[in-house]
Amino acid sequence: MDLTIHATFLPQDDPDASLAFYRDTLGFEVRNDVGYGGKRWITVGPAGQPGTSIVLHPAAVGPGPVTDDERRTIVEMMA
């Protein structure tokens, strides 16, 4: 069985520094840069690997609430 990670979410509290690190230091491409309510969500990923992304989100904002189905799946996976 092959396992792949398509997207991961990492909190950031300095979007410009985070963007500089992933884009300028690691050479990742910027796929999306969205601002809302004074916060920024930036999606980056390695060039040539469109199926792999890192979403840099504001530290105080998570990817969303966990549904009951997701919670059950997590419990099953950890059992």
Distance bins in CASP14 RR format, pairs under 12 A and 6 or more apart:
PFRMAT RR
TARGET T0000
AUTHOR 0000-0000-0000
RMODE 2
METHOD distances of the structure
MODEL  1
4 49 0 0 0 0 0 1 0 0 0 0 0
4 51 0 0 0 0 1 0 0 0 0 0 0
4 52 1 0 0 1 0 0 0 0 0 0 0
4 53 0 0 0 0 0 1 0 0 0 0 0
5 45 0 0 0 0 0 1 0 0 0 0 0
5 46 0 0 0 0 0 1 0 0 0 0 0
5 49 0 0 0 0 0 1 0 0 0 0 0
5 51 0 0 0 0 1 0 0 0 0 0 0
5 52 1 0 0 1 0 0 0 0 0 0 0
5 53 0 0 0 0 1 0 0 0 0 0 0
5 54 0 0 0 0 1 0 0 0 0 0 0
6 43 0 0 0 0 0 1 0 0 0 0 0
6 45 0 0 0 0 0 1 0 0 0 0 0
6 49 0 0 0 0 0 1 0 0 0 0 0
6 50 0 0 0 0 1 0 0 0 0 0 0
6 51 1 0 1 0 0 0 0 0 0 0 0
6 52 1 0 0 1 0 0 0 0 0 0 0
6 53 1 0 0 1 0 0 0 0 0 0 0
6 54 0 0 0 0 0 1 0 0 0 0 0
6 55 0 0 0 0 0 1 0 0 0 0 0
7 31 0 0 0 0 0 1 0 0 0 0 0
7 32 0 0 0 0 0 1 0 0 0 0 0
7 43 0 0 0 0 1 0 0 0 0 0 0
7 44 0 0 0 0 0 1 0 0 0 0 0
7 45 0 0 0 0 1 0 0 0 0 0 0
7 49 0 0 0 0 0 1 0 0 0 0 0
7 50 0 0 0 0 0 1 0 0 0 0 0
7 51 0 0 0 0 1 0 0 0 0 0 0
7 52 1 0 0 1 0 0 0 0 0 0 0
7 53 1 0 1 0 0 0 0 0 0 0 0
7 54 1 0 0 1 0 0 0 0 0 0 0
7 55 1 0 0 1 0 0 0 0 0 0 0
7 56 0 0 0 0 0 1 0 0 0 0 0
7 57 0 0 0 0 0 1 0 0 0 0 0
7 63 0 0 0 0 1 0 0 0 0 0 0
8 43 0 0 0 0 0 1 0 0 0 0 0
8 44 0 0 0 0 0 1 0 0 0 0 0
8 45 0 0 0 0 0 1 0 0 0 0 0
8 51 0 0 0 0 0 1 0 0 0 0 0
8 52 0 0 0 0 1 0 0 0 0 0 0
8 53 1 0 0 1 0 0 0 0 0 0 0
8 54 1 0 1 0 0 0 0 0 0 0 0
8 55 1 0 0 1 0 0 0 0 0 0 0
8 56 0 0 0 0 1 0 0 0 0 0 0
8 57 0 0 0 0 0 1 0 0 0 0 0
8 63 0 0 0 0 1 0 0 0 0 0 0
9 41 0 0 0 0 1 0 0 0 0 0 0
9 42 0 0 0 0 0 1 0 0 0 0 0
9 43 0 0 0 0 1 0 0 0 0 0 0
9 44 0 0 0 0 0 1 0 0 0 0 0
9 53 0 0 0 0 1 0 0 0 0 0 0
9 54 1 0 0 1 0 0 0 0 0 0 0
9 55 1 0 1 0 0 0 0 0 0 0 0
9 56 0 0 0 0 1 0 0 0 0 0 0
9 57 1 0 1 0 0 0 0 0 0 0 0
9 58 0 0 0 0 0 1 0 0 0 0 0
9 59 0 0 0 0 0 1 0 0 0 0 0
9 61 0 0 0 0 1 0 0 0 0 0 0
9 62 1 0 0 1 0 0 0 0 0 0 0
9 63 1 0 1 0 0 0 0 0 0 0 0
9 64 0 0 0 0 1 0 0 0 0 0 0
10 18 0 0 0 0 1 0 0 0 0 0 0
10 21 0 0 0 0 0 1 0 0 0 0 0
10 22 0 0 0 0 1 0 0 0 0 0 0
10 41 0 0 0 0 0 1 0 0 0 0 0
10 42 0 0 0 0 1 0 0 0 0 0 0
10 43 0 0 0 0 0 1 0 0 0 0 0
10 44 0 0 0 0 1 0 0 0 0 0 0
10 45 0 0 0 0 0 1 0 0 0 0 0
10 53 0 0 0 0 0 1 0 0 0 0 0
10 54 1 0 1 0 0 0 0 0 0 0 0
10 55 1 0 0 1 0 0 0 0 0 0 0
10 56 1 0 1 0 0 0 0 0 0 0 0
10 57 1 0 0 1 0 0 0 0 0 0 0
10 58 0 0 0 0 0 1 0 0 0 0 0
10 59 0 0 0 0 1 0 0 0 0 0 0
10 61 0 0 0 0 0 1 0 0 0 0 0
10 62 0 0 0 0 0 1 0 0 0 0 0
10 63 0 0 0 0 0 1 0 0 0 0 0
11 18 0 0 0 0 1 0 0 0 0 0 0
11 39 0 0 0 0 0 1 0 0 0 0 0
11 41 0 0 0 0 0 1 0 0 0 0 0
11 42 0 0 0 0 0 1 0 0 0 0 0
11 54 0 0 0 0 0 1 0 0 0 0 0
11 55 0 0 0 0 1 0 0 0 0 0 0
11 56 1 0 0 1 0 0 0 0 0 0 0
11 57 1 0 0 1 0 0 0 0 0 0 0
11 58 1 0 0 1 0 0 0 0 0 0 0
11 59 1 0 1 0 0 0 0 0 0 0 0
11 60 0 0 0 0 1 0 0 0 0 0 0
11 61 0 0 0 0 1 0 0 0 0 0 0
11 62 1 0 0 1 0 0 0 0 0 0 0
11 63 0 0 0 0 0 1 0 0 0 0 0
12 18 1 0 1 0 0 0 0 0 0 0 0
12 19 0 0 0 0 1 0 0 0 0 0 0
12 20 0 0 0 0 0 1 0 0 0 0 0
12 21 0 0 0 0 1 0 0 0 0 0 0
12 22 0 0 0 0 1 0 0 0 0 0 0
12 39 0 0 0 0 1 0 0 0 0 0 0
12 40 0 0 0 0 1 0 0 0 0 0 0
12 41 0 0 0 0 1 0 0 0 0 0 0
12 42 1 0 0 1 0 0 0 0 0 0 0
12 43 0 0 0 0 0 1 0 0 0 0 0
12 44 0 0 0 0 0 1 0 0 0 0 0
12 54 0 0 0 0 0 1 0 0 0 0 0
12 55 0 0 0 0 1 0 0 0 0 0 0
12 56 1 0 1 0 0 0 0 0 0 0 0
12 57 1 0 0 1 0 0 0 0 0 0 0
12 58 1 0 0 1 0 0 0 0 0 0 0
12 59 1 0 0 1 0 0 0 0 0 0 0
12 60 0 0 0 0 0 1 0 0 0 0 0
12 61 0 0 0 0 0 1 0 0 0 0 0
12 62 0 0 0 0 0 1 0 0 0 0 0
13 39 0 0 0 0 0 1 0 0 0 0 0
13 40 0 0 0 0 0 1 0 0 0 0 0
13 56 0 0 0 0 0 1 0 0 0 0 0
13 57 0 0 0 0 0 1 0 0 0 0 0
13 58 1 0 0 1 0 0 0 0 0 0 0
13 59 1 0 1 0 0 0 0 0 0 0 0
13 60 0 0 0 0 1 0 0 0 0 0 0
13 61 0 0 0 0 0 1 0 0 0 0 0
14 20 0 0 0 0 1 0 0 0 0 0 0
14 21 0 0 0 0 1 0 0 0 0 0 0
14 39 0 0 0 0 0 1 0 0 0 0 0
14 40 0 0 0 0 1 0 0 0 0 0 0
14 42 0 0 0 0 0 1 0 0 0 0 0
14 56 0 0 0 0 1 0 0 0 0 0 0
14 58 0 0 0 0 0 1 0 0 0 0 0
14 59 0 0 0 0 1 0 0 0 0 0 0
15 21 0 0 0 0 0 1 0 0 0 0 0
15 22 0 0 0 0 0 1 0 0 0 0 0
15 23 0 0 0 0 0 1 0 0 0 0 0
15 30 0 0 0 0 0 1 0 0 0 0 0
15 33 0 0 0 0 1 0 0 0 0 0 0
15 34 0 0 0 0 0 1 0 0 0 0 0
15 35 0 0 0 0 1 0 0 0 0 0 0
15 38 0 0 0 0 1 0 0 0 0 0 0
15 39 0 0 0 0 1 0 0 0 0 0 0
15 40 1 0 1 0 0 0 0 0 0 0 0
15 41 0 0 0 0 1 0 0 0 0 0 0
15 42 1 0 1 0 0 0 0 0 0 0 0
15 43 0 0 0 0 0 1 0 0 0 0 0
15 44 0 0 0 0 0 1 0 0 0 0 0
15 55 0 0 0 0 0 1 0 0 0 0 0
15 56 1 0 0 1 0 0 0 0 0 0 0
15 57 0 0 0 0 1 0 0 0 0 0 0
15 58 1 0 0 1 0 0 0 0 0 0 0
15 59 0 0 0 0 0 1 0 0 0 0 0
15 61 0 0 0 0 0 1 0 0 0 0 0
16 22 0 0 0 0 0 1 0 0 0 0 0
16 23 0 0 0 0 0 1 0 0 0 0 0
16 24 0 0 0 0 0 1 0 0 0 0 0
16 33 0 0 0 0 0 1 0 0 0 0 0
16 40 0 0 0 0 1 0 0 0 0 0 0
16 42 0 0 0 0 1 0 0 0 0 0 0
16 56 0 0 0 0 0 1 0 0 0 0 0
17 23 0 0 0 0 0 1 0 0 0 0 0
17 24 0 0 0 0 0 1 0 0 0 0 0
17 25 0 0 0 0 0 1 0 0 0 0 0
17 40 0 0 0 0 0 1 0 0 0 0 0
17 42 0 0 0 0 0 1 0 0 0 0 0
17 56 0 0 0 0 0 1 0 0 0 0 0
18 24 0 0 0 0 0 1 0 0 0 0 0
18 25 0 0 0 0 0 1 0 0 0 0 0
18 26 0 0 0 0 0 1 0 0 0 0 0
18 28 0 0 0 0 0 1 0 0 0 0 0
18 30 0 0 0 0 0 1 0 0 0 0 0
18 33 0 0 0 0 0 1 0 0 0 0 0
18 40 0 0 0 0 1 0 0 0 0 0 0
18 41 0 0 0 0 0 1 0 0 0 0 0
18 42 1 0 0 1 0 0 0 0 0 0 0
18 43 0 0 0 0 0 1 0 0 0 0 0
18 44 0 0 0 0 1 0 0 0 0 0 0
18 54 0 0 0 0 1 0 0 0 0 0 0
18 55 0 0 0 0 0 1 0 0 0 0 0
18 56 1 0 1 0 0 0 0 0 0 0 0
18 57 0 0 0 0 1 0 0 0 0 0 0
18 58 0 0 0 0 0 1 0 0 0 0 0
18 59 0 0 0 0 0 1 0 0 0 0 0
19 25 0 0 0 0 0 1 0 0 0 0 0
19 26 0 0 0 0 0 1 0 0 0 0 0
19 27 0 0 0 0 0 1 0 0 0 0 0
19 28 0 0 0 0 1 0 0 0 0 0 0
19 29 0 0 0 0 0 1 0 0 0 0 0
19 30 1 0 0 1 0 0 0 0 0 0 0
19 31 0 0 0 0 0 1 0 0 0 0 0
19 32 0 0 0 0 0 1 0 0 0 0 0
19 33 1 0 0 1 0 0 0 0 0 0 0
19 40 0 0 0 0 1 0 0 0 0 0 0
19 41 0 0 0 0 0 1 0 0 0 0 0
19 42 1 0 1 0 0 0 0 0 0 0 0
19 43 0 0 0 0 0 1 0 0 0 0 0
19 44 1 0 0 1 0 0 0 0 0 0 0
19 45 0 0 0 0 0 1 0 0 0 0 0
19 54 0 0 0 0 0 1 0 0 0 0 0
19 56 1 0 0 1 0 0 0 0 0 0 0
20 26 0 0 0 0 0 1 0 0 0 0 0
20 27 0 0 0 0 0 1 0 0 0 0 0
20 28 0 0 0 0 0 1 0 0 0 0 0
20 30 0 0 0 0 0 1 0 0 0 0 0
20 42 0 0 0 0 0 1 0 0 0 0 0
20 44 0 0 0 0 0 1 0 0 0 0 0
20 56 0 0 0 0 0 1 0 0 0 0 0
21 27 0 0 0 0 1 0 0 0 0 0 0
21 28 0 0 0 0 1 0 0 0 0 0 0
21 42 0 0 0 0 0 1 0 0 0 0 0
21 44 0 0 0 0 1 0 0 0 0 0 0
21 54 0 0 0 0 0 1 0 0 0 0 0
21 56 0 0 0 0 1 0 0 0 0 0 0
22 28 1 0 1 0 0 0 0 0 0 0 0
22 29 0 0 0 0 1 0 0 0 0 0 0
22 30 0 0 0 0 1 0 0 0 0 0 0
22 31 0 0 0 0 0 1 0 0 0 0 0
22 33 0 0 0 0 0 1 0 0 0 0 0
22 42 1 0 0 1 0 0 0 0 0 0 0
22 43 0 0 0 0 1 0 0 0 0 0 0
22 44 1 0 1 0 0 0 0 0 0 0 0
22 45 1 0 0 1 0 0 0 0 0 0 0
22 46 0 0 0 0 1 0 0 0 0 0 0
22 47 0 0 0 0 0 1 0 0 0 0 0
22 53 0 0 0 0 0 1 0 0 0 0 0
22 54 1 0 0 1 0 0 0 0 0 0 0
22 55 0 0 0 0 0 1 0 0 0 0 0
22 56 1 0 0 1 0 0 0 0 0 0 0
23 29 1 0 0 1 0 0 0 0 0 0 0
23 30 1 0 1 0 0 0 0 0 0 0 0
23 31 0 0 0 0 0 1 0 0 0 0 0
23 33 0 0 0 0 0 1 0 0 0 0 0
23 42 0 0 0 0 1 0 0 0 0 0 0
23 43 0 0 0 0 0 1 0 0 0 0 0
23 44 1 0 0 1 0 0 0 0 0 0 0
23 45 0 0 0 0 1 0 0 0 0 0 0
23 46 0 0 0 0 0 1 0 0 0 0 0
23 47 0 0 0 0 0 1 0 0 0 0 0
23 54 0 0 0 0 0 1 0 0 0 0 0
23 56 0 0 0 0 0 1 0 0 0 0 0
24 30 0 0 0 0 0 1 0 0 0 0 0
24 44 0 0 0 0 0 1 0 0 0 0 0
25 44 0 0 0 0 0 1 0 0 0 0 0
26 44 0 0 0 0 1 0 0 0 0 0 0
26 45 0 0 0 0 1 0 0 0 0 0 0
26 46 1 0 0 1 0 0 0 0 0 0 0
26 47 0 0 0 0 0 1 0 0 0 0 0
26 54 0 0 0 0 1 0 0 0 0 0 0
27 44 0 0 0 0 1 0 0 0 0 0 0
27 45 0 0 0 0 1 0 0 0 0 0 0
27 46 1 0 0 1 0 0 0 0 0 0 0
27 47 1 0 0 1 0 0 0 0 0 0 0
27 48 0 0 0 0 0 1 0 0 0 0 0
27 49 0 0 0 0 0 1 0 0 0 0 0
28 42 0 0 0 0 0 1 0 0 0 0 0
28 43 0 0 0 0 1 0 0 0 0 0 0
28 44 1 0 1 0 0 0 0 0 0 0 0
28 45 1 0 1 0 0 0 0 0 0 0 0
28 46 1 0 1 0 0 0 0 0 0 0 0
28 47 1 0 0 1 0 0 0 0 0 0 0
28 48 0 0 0 0 0 1 0 0 0 0 0
28 49 0 0 0 0 1 0 0 0 0 0 0
28 52 0 0 0 0 1 0 0 0 0 0 0
28 53 0 0 0 0 1 0 0 0 0 0 0
28 54 1 0 0 1 0 0 0 0 0 0 0
28 56 0 0 0 0 0 1 0 0 0 0 0
29 42 0 0 0 0 0 1 0 0 0 0 0
29 43 0 0 0 0 1 0 0 0 0 0 0
29 44 1 0 0 1 0 0 0 0 0 0 0
29 45 1 0 1 0 0 0 0 0 0 0 0
29 46 1 0 0 1 0 0 0 0 0 0 0
29 47 1 0 1 0 0 0 0 0 0 0 0
29 48 0 0 0 0 1 0 0 0 0 0 0
29 49 0 0 0 0 1 0 0 0 0 0 0
29 50 0 0 0 0 1 0 0 0 0 0 0
29 51 0 0 0 0 0 1 0 0 0 0 0
29 52 0 0 0 0 0 1 0 0 0 0 0
29 53 0 0 0 0 1 0 0 0 0 0 0
29 54 0 0 0 0 0 1 0 0 0 0 0
30 40 0 0 0 0 0 1 0 0 0 0 0
30 41 0 0 0 0 0 1 0 0 0 0 0
30 42 1 0 0 1 0 0 0 0 0 0 0
30 43 1 0 0 1 0 0 0 0 0 0 0
30 44 1 0 1 0 0 0 0 0 0 0 0
30 45 0 0 0 0 1 0 0 0 0 0 0
30 46 0 0 0 0 0 1 0 0 0 0 0
30 47 0 0 0 0 0 1 0 0 0 0 0
30 53 0 0 0 0 0 1 0 0 0 0 0
30 54 0 0 0 0 0 1 0 0 0 0 0
30 55 0 0 0 0 0 1 0 0 0 0 0
30 56 0 0 0 0 0 1 0 0 0 0 0
31 41 0 0 0 0 0 1 0 0 0 0 0
31 42 0 0 0 0 1 0 0 0 0 0 0
31 43 1 0 1 0 0 0 0 0 0 0 0
31 44 1 0 0 1 0 0 0 0 0 0 0
31 45 1 0 0 1 0 0 0 0 0 0 0
31 46 0 0 0 0 0 1 0 0 0 0 0
31 47 0 0 0 0 0 1 0 0 0 0 0
31 48 0 0 0 0 0 1 0 0 0 0 0
31 49 0 0 0 0 0 1 0 0 0 0 0
31 50 0 0 0 0 1 0 0 0 0 0 0
31 51 0 0 0 0 1 0 0 0 0 0 0
31 52 0 0 0 0 0 1 0 0 0 0 0
31 53 1 0 0 1 0 0 0 0 0 0 0
31 54 0 0 0 0 1 0 0 0 0 0 0
31 55 0 0 0 0 1 0 0 0 0 0 0
31 56 0 0 0 0 0 1 0 0 0 0 0
32 40 0 0 0 0 0 1 0 0 0 0 0
32 41 1 0 0 1 0 0 0 0 0 0 0
32 42 1 0 0 1 0 0 0 0 0 0 0
32 43 1 1 0 0 0 0 0 0 0 0 0
32 44 0 0 0 0 1 0 0 0 0 0 0
32 45 0 0 0 0 0 1 0 0 0 0 0
32 53 0 0 0 0 1 0 0 0 0 0 0
32 54 0 0 0 0 0 1 0 0 0 0 0
32 55 0 0 0 0 1 0 0 0 0 0 0
32 56 0 0 0 0 0 1 0 0 0 0 0
32 57 0 0 0 0 0 1 0 0 0 0 0
33 39 0 0 0 0 0 1 0 0 0 0 0
33 40 1 0 0 1 0 0 0 0 0 0 0
33 41 1 0 0 1 0 0 0 0 0 0 0
33 42 1 0 1 0 0 0 0 0 0 0 0
33 43 1 0 0 1 0 0 0 0 0 0 0
33 44 0 0 0 0 1 0 0 0 0 0 0
33 55 0 0 0 0 0 1 0 0 0 0 0
33 56 0 0 0 0 1 0 0 0 0 0 0
34 40 1 0 0 1 0 0 0 0 0 0 0
34 41 1 0 1 0 0 0 0 0 0 0 0
34 42 1 0 0 1 0 0 0 0 0 0 0
34 43 0 0 0 0 1 0 0 0 0 0 0
34 55 0 0 0 0 0 1 0 0 0 0 0
34 56 0 0 0 0 0 1 0 0 0 0 0
34 57 0 0 0 0 0 1 0 0 0 0 0
34 58 0 0 0 0 0 1 0 0 0 0 0
35 41 1 0 0 1 0 0 0 0 0 0 0
35 42 0 0 0 0 1 0 0 0 0 0 0
35 43 0 0 0 0 0 1 0 0 0 0 0
35 56 0 0 0 0 0 1 0 0 0 0 0
35 57 0 0 0 0 0 1 0 0 0 0 0
35 58 0 0 0 0 1 0 0 0 0 0 0
35 61 0 0 0 0 0 1 0 0 0 0 0
36 57 0 0 0 0 0 1 0 0 0 0 0
36 58 0 0 0 0 1 0 0 0 0 0 0
36 61 0 0 0 0 1 0 0 0 0 0 0
37 58 0 0 0 0 1 0 0 0 0 0 0
37 60 0 0 0 0 0 1 0 0 0 0 0
37 61 0 0 0 0 0 1 0 0 0 0 0
38 58 0 0 0 0 1 0 0 0 0 0 0
38 60 0 0 0 0 0 1 0 0 0 0 0
38 61 0 0 0 0 0 1 0 0 0 0 0
39 56 0 0 0 0 0 1 0 0 0 0 0
39 57 0 0 0 0 1 0 0 0 0 0 0
39 58 1 0 1 0 0 0 0 0 0 0 0
39 59 0 0 0 0 1 0 0 0 0 0 0
39 60 0 0 0 0 1 0 0 0 0 0 0
39 61 1 0 0 1 0 0 0 0 0 0 0
39 62 0 0 0 0 0 1 0 0 0 0 0
40 55 0 0 0 0 0 1 0 0 0 0 0
40 56 1 0 0 1 0 0 0 0 0 0 0
40 57 0 0 0 0 1 0 0 0 0 0 0
40 58 1 0 0 1 0 0 0 0 0 0 0
40 59 0 0 0 0 0 1 0 0 0 0 0
40 61 0 0 0 0 0 1 0 0 0 0 0
41 53 0 0 0 0 0 1 0 0 0 0 0
41 54 0 0 0 0 0 1 0 0 0 0 0
41 55 1 0 0 1 0 0 0 0 0 0 0
41 56 1 0 0 1 0 0 0 0 0 0 0
41 57 1 0 1 0 0 0 0 0 0 0 0
41 58 1 0 0 1 0 0 0 0 0 0 0
41 59 0 0 0 0 0 1 0 0 0 0 0
41 61 0 0 0 0 1 0 0 0 0 0 0
41 62 0 0 0 0 0 1 0 0 0 0 0
41 63 0 0 0 0 1 0 0 0 0 0 0
42 53 0 0 0 0 0 1 0 0 0 0 0
42 54 0 0 0 0 1 0 0 0 0 0 0
42 55 1 0 0 1 0 0 0 0 0 0 0
42 56 1 0 1 0 0 0 0 0 0 0 0
42 57 0 0 0 0 1 0 0 0 0 0 0
42 58 0 0 0 0 0 1 0 0 0 0 0
43 50 0 0 0 0 0 1 0 0 0 0 0
43 51 0 0 0 0 0 1 0 0 0 0 0
43 52 0 0 0 0 0 1 0 0 0 0 0
43 53 1 0 1 0 0 0 0 0 0 0 0
43 54 1 0 0 1 0 0 0 0 0 0 0
43 55 1 0 1 0 0 0 0 0 0 0 0
43 56 1 0 0 1 0 0 0 0 0 0 0
43 57 0 0 0 0 1 0 0 0 0 0 0
44 52 0 0 0 0 1 0 0 0 0 0 0
44 53 1 0 0 1 0 0 0 0 0 0 0
44 54 1 0 1 0 0 0 0 0 0 0 0
44 55 0 0 0 0 1 0 0 0 0 0 0
44 56 1 0 0 1 0 0 0 0 0 0 0
44 57 0 0 0 0 0 1 0 0 0 0 0
45 51 0 0 0 0 1 0 0 0 0 0 0
45 52 1 0 0 1 0 0 0 0 0 0 0
45 53 1 0 1 0 0 0 0 0 0 0 0
45 54 1 0 1 0 0 0 0 0 0 0 0
45 55 0 0 0 0 1 0 0 0 0 0 0
45 56 0 0 0 0 0 1 0 0 0 0 0
46 52 1 0 0 1 0 0 0 0 0 0 0
46 53 0 0 0 0 1 0 0 0 0 0 0
46 54 0 0 0 0 1 0 0 0 0 0 0
55 61 0 0 0 0 0 1 0 0 0 0 0
55 62 0 0 0 0 1 0 0 0 0 0 0
55 63 1 0 0 1 0 0 0 0 0 0 0
55 64 0 0 0 0 0 1 0 0 0 0 0
56 62 0 0 0 0 0 1 0 0 0 0 0
56 63 0 0 0 0 0 1 0 0 0 0 0
57 63 1 0 0 1 0 0 0 0 0 0 0
57 64 0 0 0 0 1 0 0 0 0 0 0
63 70 0 0 0 0 0 1 0 0 0 0 0
64 70 0 0 0 0 1 0 0 0 0 0 0
65 71 0 0 0 0 1 0 0 0 0 0 0
66 72 0 0 0 0 0 1 0 0 0 0 0
66 73 0 0 0 0 1 0 0 0 0 0 0
66 74 1 0 0 1 0 0 0 0 0 0 0
66 75 0 0 0 0 0 1 0 0 0 0 0
67 73 0 0 0 0 1 0 0 0 0 0 0
67 74 0 0 0 0 0 1 0 0 0 0 0
68 74 0 0 0 0 0 1 0 0 0 0 0
68 75 0 0 0 0 0 1 0 0 0 0 0
69 75 0 0 0 0 0 1 0 0 0 0 0
69 76 0 0 0 0 0 1 0 0 0 0 0
70 76 0 0 0 0 0 1 0 0 0 0 0
70 77 0 0 0 0 0 1 0 0 0 0 0
71 77 0 0 0 0 0 1 0 0 0 0 0
71 78 0 0 0 0 0 1 0 0 0 0 0
72 78 0 0 0 0 0 1 0 0 0 0 0
72 79 0 0 0 0 0 1 0 0 0 0 0
73 79 0 0 0 0 0 1 0 0 0 0 0
END
